[in-house]
Amino acid sequence: MAEITRRRLLVSGGIGAGLVVAWAVWPRAYLPNLAAAPDERVFNAFLKIARDGKIIVAVPQCEHGQGVFTTLPQIVADELGADWRTIGVEAAPVSPLYANPLAADWLFGDGYTGVPERGRDEVWTREALMLTGGSTSIRRFEAPLREAGAAARVLLCQAAAQRWDADWRDCTTADGFVVQGDRRLRFGDLAEAAASGSLPAELPYRIGDEGRLSGQSVPRLDVPAKVDGSANFVADVRLPDMVFASIRQAPHRDARLRSADVAAAERVPGMLHVVRNDRWIAAVANNWWAANRALNALAPRFEGPVPPDDAAIDRALGAALEAEGYPVSQTGDVAGVFAGGRLIEAEYRVAPALHAAVEPPAATAHWQNERLELWAATQAPSLARAAAARAIGVSERQVILHPMLSGGSFGAALEVDVVAQAAILARELRRPVQLAWSRGEALLHDRVRAPARARMAVRLAPNGAILAWRARIAAPATGRDLAARLLPDDPLRRLASALPPGADDYALRGAVPPYRLGASAVWHHPVALDLPTGHLRGGADGYNAFFTECFLDELARVAGSEPMSYRVGLLGGEPRLARCLTTVAALGGWSGGVPGSGQGIACHRMADSRIAVLAEAGFDAGGRPRVDRLVAAVDCGRAINPDIVRQQIEGGLIFGAATTQAAAHYHDGLASIRRYGEIGLPTLADAPEVSVELIDSTADPGGVADLGVPAVAPAIATALFAAEGTRWRHLPFRSA
């Protein structure tokens, strides 16, 4: 089976000269399944046009603030020649047409060790594995969206040409009109005739820069509704006869419910039902506050294992570093170079990090006529649908999922627990139910970014060149754990799990330095923890960049070199990253990180993008770290919407800065943070000044949603060293 996005690009001459695509290779097994109103016409899997000229773009990715409800339609509108004011958006249905094997390989590839990448991609496409994550939205969907826009444009030009008795190749589009000389026809007037047309074998793209939307900071489509309150989130769903539920879950996957005071819960006004199983108990009432009060009255008690505390996590990481590891990357003879030489060594630690999204997990479910309807904010709609069907023992064909806007997520909406729980409640109660986890429940059961520890060692040449580099990194095998949890029934994954274990690529993403090294070796030392881990914005790059960039700063000092110049000198094969460093140094007024300057610098590459961050930091009157300023220079290739790129980088910088102060802690078998105010998130009063510079680039678009996170912590850590001379080798900083 051909991958859906695979195309053969050619250049043709003559009338309509420009880039053309072999449209005939589109797989015909998957037909568009968009729902259309009576006045709408479906052109392809991504596009509908109404008689009034309204253009609806189906977006297969979850909008959780990163702007995909704008950037993806912008690609279609640009190629179509549409007026941006006529563009609307809706969530795409579950279909193989919207599968995202790029994100699946990034997230689950480690659970498929031994299975060829193409085989995985074909399975993930056939199974309609739709995922939002890994900064893959534009990288995965730019090509098919451009093709969808180009196809609709050709059909509209054909319809107009037929009315004018002209050659459609002499027509063009602009601002929502088909144009030929002085003649113009609106898209809406042509939609009905155009939708039934036939496409040529070779599909031409638009050429020239005039009137293009790509590269323009057009207004976001999701902002007006979010500002005026009309945007619907899961908690806004209201159905006739609906009830509300709050839930309490076992603290460990092997713990079981022992007791609950049902009589006390029944005395709470508004209380209606108690639903329980071995793993959780839910209180159901005529409003959520009553349900949550009833849940407290139930005072459920669980028995069985408990998660590890901070000390146990630290011991497990240390033991893993002493145990056998698995190579991720090796070049040259590190041991031979190390033999008899003076080594520079350092050890770094990172505590678990919380998602702490504004919207806690929630889902609304309704079981009727042997069919389950679900409303959920999910980054994995196909997996959520499968989990709901599995939970109540029905076919996935009996489950209809309505994807909703997400209030943040940062990766938490990849998980499907709340959807399965809502399905069980709806099936048992036989009426619509809205389940929302409390804030405390969301923090207690957050699948955190994994804790990690790194043991770094290097031998330097007299001139400061790196002769040999070794990184040993202890971290849970999060990639394999995610695959086992979210794809429990996948036969290829089960087959792969029977193979000998090795390094988990997800856990070591971003750990191989971009620098010119002599010999090098990066090892993964997997850690088995009874601590649920998952994906957090920035992924494992968030801690691996901390290890690498902090150590680079230490090496620069040992070599007697200025940290920015030292890095640039080692980036002979990475000119884009070197340019980010020199640009941020110029913009930020880099002083060389001299003692007392409070300036630090770091860089990173991920998702085909590059970033460098300059931080200015110091200490407040209480001796606590304080970040005053963050400056970033970014090369993310062609920017579809520069404003959204800046927004994502700015948000990532603040998110990354927050992880230097906040972390999950565990005592007596439970997470110690139960309230939002206890996390230590930055406020407007203490948030740093942020500025972002986008470097012009003709490279293909890279990912940006995660890019702002990884380089922040090492930049701040080195700034604190420059401020007062103490090395901060642990995150969060306040845990010292």
Secondary structure, 3 states (H helix, E strand, C coil): CCCCCCCCEEEECCCCCEEEEEHHHCCCCCCCCCCCCCCEEEEECCEEEECCCCEEEEECCCCCCCCHHHHHHHHHHHHHCCCHHHEEEEECCCCHHHCCHHHHHHHHHHHHCCCCHHHHHHHHHHCCCCCCCCCCHHHHHHHHHHHHHHHHHHHHHHHHHHHHCCCHHHCEEECCEEEECCEEEEHHHHHHHHHCCCCCCEEECCCCCCCCCCCCCCCCCCHHHHHHCCCCCHHHCCCCCCEEEEEEECCCCCCEEEECCHHHHHCCCCEEEEEECCCEEEEEECCHHHHHHHHHHHCCEEECCCCCCHHHHHHHHHHHHHCCCEEEEEECCHHHHHCCCCCEEEEEEECCECCCCCCCCEEEEEEECCEEEEEECCCCHHHHHHHHHHHHCCCHHHEEEEECCCCCCCCHHHCCHHHHHHHHHHHHHCCCEEEECCHHHHHHCCCEECCEEEEEEEEECCCCCEEEEEEEEEECCHHHHHHHHHCCCCHHHHHHHCCCCCCCCHHHCCCCCCCCCCEEEEEEEECCCCCCECCCCCCCHHHHHHHHHHHHHHHHHHCCCCHHHHHHHCCCCCHHHHHHHHHHHHHHCCCCCCCCCCEEEEEEEECCEEEEEEEEEEECCCCCEEEEEEEEEEECCCCCCHHHHHHHHHHHHHHHHHHCCCCCCEECCEECCCCHHHCCCCCCCCCCEEEEEECCCCCCCCCCCCCCCCCHHHHHHHHHHHHHCCCCCEECHHHC
